[in-house]
């Protein structure tokens, strides 16, 4: 069944209008073909995420029940994570850092792709839900749930972390810049669902959360630190506050330039619905680095 889902999503990625840039930027695809990983809903790692992410982080069963589904054993659930890799055109054009006033801006093609990604990720989840509904299985998605919220308590985390879900399914490990390094790199977006379909589990290679990062595994690299204009990365990791503050500066400049073609996005922060915003991203730490489009430790 997982092969059928992958074929279905591949076709959706190829044909969906939501997976295309604005015509001003060529109208090409934003994401290439997806990767899929599957974890068992009762895996102890999901309980561990309450410690490493935040106490409010939901387990698959908690998300399932929050969406009004029937109570079943957690081991009967499957968590599906989907990697959405940006196309080479976006990655290659984003390697050059541009300046606007005192703020370094990402390539506009990336800002558009990052902004349009939200609606496409949500539709990807809806497509998966529909796929399993037709097979008489139930499915829920964290990013579509009313229980999803960004939590701001000194730092930032969410009640359903797509990066941690992807790690649980064996799709990648974390990096110095906190992005997830998959076999197609860290310059990606992620989505996930929880279903009662009896899918085969994809095993994690190991539980080391930093295996794919050259710095953590080999003590070399740190190129993401050099690329970060916010000085938000050092040997201790990623400072989310500095990253967010610089991202807000970028957003102000980018929205002033291409705001009319950006899409609004609504989210909950500390469980309160906020007015629409126009996320455009930064991601300097993901471009022109060894882990941009591959797992740099794969051949080691």
C-alpha positions in Angstrom: 0.0 0.0 0.0 2.9 2.4 0.7 4.1 2.0 -2.9 0.6 2.9 -4.1 0.7 6.0 -1.9 4.1 7.0 -3.2 2.9 6.6 -6.8 -0.2 8.6 -6.0 1.8 11.4 -4.4 4.3 11.5 -7.2 1.5 12.0 -9.7 0.0 14.7 -7.4 3.3 16.5 -7.2 3.6 16.5 -11.0 0.1 17.8 -11.7 -0.9 20.0 -8.8 -1.1 23.7 -9.6 -0.2 24.4 -6.0 3.2 23.0 -6.7 4.1 25.8 -9.1 5.9 29.1 -8.8 4.2 32.3 -9.8 4.3 33.0 -13.5 6.6 35.9 -12.8 9.2 33.4 -11.8 8.7 30.9 -14.6 5.8 28.9 -13.2 8.0 25.8 -12.7 7.6 23.2 -10.0 8.5 24.1 -6.4 9.1 20.6 -5.2 10.5 17.5 -6.9 9.3 14.0 -6.1 8.6 13.1 -2.4 10.2 10.7 0.0 8.0 8.7 2.5 8.8 7.2 5.9 6.5 5.3 8.3 6.7 4.8 12.1 4.6 2.8 14.4 2.3 5.0 16.5 3.3 3.3 19.7 7.1 3.9 19.2 8.5 5.1 22.6 10.3 7.9 20.7 7.0 9.9 20.5 6.8 10.0 24.3 10.5 11.1 24.4 9.5 14.1 22.2 7.6 15.5 25.2 11.0 16.0 26.8 13.1 17.1 23.9 10.5 19.3 22.1 8.0 20.3 24.8 5.5 18.8 27.2 2.6 19.9 24.9 4.0 17.9 22.0 1.3 15.4 21.0 1.9 11.7 20.6 0.2 10.1 17.5 -2.5 8.7 19.7 -3.2 12.0 21.4 -3.5 13.7 17.9 -5.7 10.9 16.8 -8.1 11.3 19.7 -8.0 15.1 19.5 -9.4 14.7 16.1 -12.4 12.8 17.4 -11.3 9.3 16.2 -12.2 6.1 18.0 -9.9 5.0 20.7 -7.5 2.2 19.6 -4.1 1.0 20.8 -1.2 3.3 19.8 0.6 0.4 18.1 -2.3 0.1 15.6 -1.5 3.6 14.3 1.0 4.4 11.6 2.7 7.8 11.3 3.6 8.8 7.7 6.2 11.5 7.1 6.7 13.1 3.7 9.8 14.9 2.5 9.2 17.7 0.0 12.5 18.5 -1.7 12.9 21.9 -3.4 13.8 21.6 -7.1 17.3 22.3 -8.2 16.4 25.6 -9.9 15.3 27.1 -6.6 18.3 25.6 -4.7 20.9 26.8 -7.3 19.5 30.3 -7.6 19.5 30.6 -3.8 23.2 30.1 -3.3 24.0 33.8 -3.9 23.2 36.1 -0.9 21.7 39.4 -1.9 21.7 42.7 0.0 18.9 45.1 0.4 19.7 48.0 2.7 21.4 46.3 5.7 19.5 43.1 5.4 20.7 40.2 3.3 17.8 38.7 1.4 17.2 35.2 0.0 16.6 34.8 -3.7 13.0 35.9 -4.5 12.4 32.5 -6.2 13.0 30.9 -2.8 10.8 33.4 -1.0 7.9 32.6 -3.4 8.5 28.8 -3.1 8.7 29.0 0.7 5.5 31.0 0.8 3.6 28.8 -1.6 4.8 25.7 0.2 2.3 26.1 3.1 -0.8 25.7 1.0 0.8 22.8 -1.0 1.8 21.0 2.2 -1.7 21.3 3.6 -3.2 20.0 0.3 -0.7 17.1 0.3 -2.1 16.1 3.7 -5.7 16.3 2.4 -4.7 14.2 -0.6 -3.3 11.5 1.7 -6.4 11.6 3.9 -8.6 11.1 0.7 -6.3 8.3 -0.5 -6.9 6.3 2.7 -10.5 7.2 3.1 -11.2 5.5 -0.3 -9.6 2.4 1.2 -11.8 2.7 4.3 -9.1 3.8 6.6 -9.1 6.9 8.8 -6.4 9.5 8.7 -5.6 12.8 10.5 -2.9 15.5 10.0 -1.1 17.5 12.6 -0.9 20.7 10.6 -4.6 20.6 9.8 -5.6 20.0 13.4 -7.1 22.6 15.8 -4.7 21.1 18.4 -1.7 22.4 16.4 -0.1 25.5 17.8 3.3 27.2 17.9 4.4 27.5 21.5 6.5 30.5 22.6 7.9 29.9 26.0 11.4 31.4 26.0 12.0 29.7 22.7 9.9 28.3 19.9 8.4 24.8 19.4 5.2 23.3 18.2 2.7 20.8 19.4 3.5 18.6 16.3 7.1 19.0 15.1 7.3 17.8 11.5 11.1 17.5 11.8 10.9 15.2 14.8 8.2 13.2 13.2 10.4 12.7 10.1 13.3 11.6 12.3 11.0 9.1 14.0 10.2 7.6 10.6 13.9 7.2 9.6 13.9 9.9 7.0 16.9 11.9 8.4 18.7 13.3 11.3 19.3 16.8 12.7 22.1 19.2 12.0 24.0 22.1 13.6 21.5 24.5 12.1 18.6 22.3 13.4 17.3 21.4 10.0 16.7 17.8 9.1 19.3 16.2 6.8 17.7 13.6 4.6 19.1 11.6 1.7 18.0 14.5 -0.6 19.5 17.1 1.7 18.2 19.6 4.3 16.6 22.1 1.9 13.2 20.6 2.1 9.8 21.0 3.6 7.9 18.3 5.6 4.4 17.1 6.1 2.9 14.1 8.0 -0.3 12.2 8.8 -1.5 9.6 11.3 -3.5 6.7 10.0 -4.9 3.3 11.1 -3.9 1.8 7.8 -1.6 -1.3 8.5 1.5 0.0 6.7 5.0 -1.5 6.8 7.3 0.4 9.1 10.5 1.9 7.8 13.2 1.4 10.3 15.6 4.1 11.6 19.2 3.3 10.9 19.9 4.3 14.5 18.6 6.6 17.2 21.6 9.0 17.0 19.8 12.3 16.2 22.9 13.9 14.5 24.4 11.1 12.4 24.0 12.9 9.0 25.7 16.2 10.2 29.4 16.5 9.4 30.0 18.7 12.4 28.4 16.4 15.0 29.6 13.1 13.4 33.1 14.1 12.1 33.9 17.4 13.9 34.2 19.3 10.5 32.3 21.7 8.3 30.2 24.4 10.2 29.5 26.0 6.8 26.0 26.7 7.9 27.4 28.9 10.7 29.4 30.9 8.1 26.3 31.3 5.9 24.0 32.7 8.6 23.7 36.5 8.4 22.0 36.6 11.8 24.9 35.0 13.7 22.3 32.5 15.0 24.5 29.4 14.7 27.6 28.5 16.6 29.2 25.3 18.0 26.4 25.2 20.6 23.7 24.9 17.9 21.0 27.2 16.6 19.6 30.3 18.4 15.9 30.4 17.5 15.4 33.9 18.9 18.1 35.5 16.7 16.9 33.5 13.7 13.3 34.6 14.2 14.3 38.2 14.6 16.3 38.3 11.5 13.6 36.4 9.6 11.2 39.2 10.5 13.5 41.8 9.0 13.7 39.7 5.8 9.9 39.4 5.7 9.4 43.1 5.9 11.7 43.7 3.0 10.4 40.9 0.8 6.7 41.7 1.5 7.4 45.3 0.5 8.8 44.1 -2.8 6.6 41.2 -3.9 3.7 41.2 -1.3 0.9 41.2 -3.9 1.8 37.7 -5.2 2.4 36.2 -1.7 -0.2 33.9 -0.1 -1.4 34.6 3.5 -1.0 32.0 6.2 -2.9 31.7 9.5 -1.5 30.0 12.5 -2.1 29.6 16.2 0.6 30.9 18.6 0.2 29.8 22.3 -3.2 28.4 21.2 -4.4 31.8 20.0 -5.3 32.3 16.4 -3.1 35.1 14.9 -3.9 37.4 12.0 -2.7 36.3 8.6 1.0 36.6 7.9 3.1 36.1 4.8 6.0 33.7 5.6 8.9 33.9 3.1 11.7 32.2 5.0 15.5 32.7 5.2 17.3 29.4 4.9 20.8 30.9 4.2 22.1 28.1 6.3 20.7 25.5 3.9 22.1 26.9 0.6 25.6 26.3 -0.7 26.4 23.9 2.2 27.4 20.2 1.9 24.0 19.1 3.2 21.9 21.3 0.9 20.9 18.5 -1.5 22.3 15.3 -0.1 23.3 13.4 3.0 27.0 14.4 3.2 27.9 11.4 5.4 26.3 8.8 3.2 29.6 7.7 1.6 31.6 7.8 4.8 
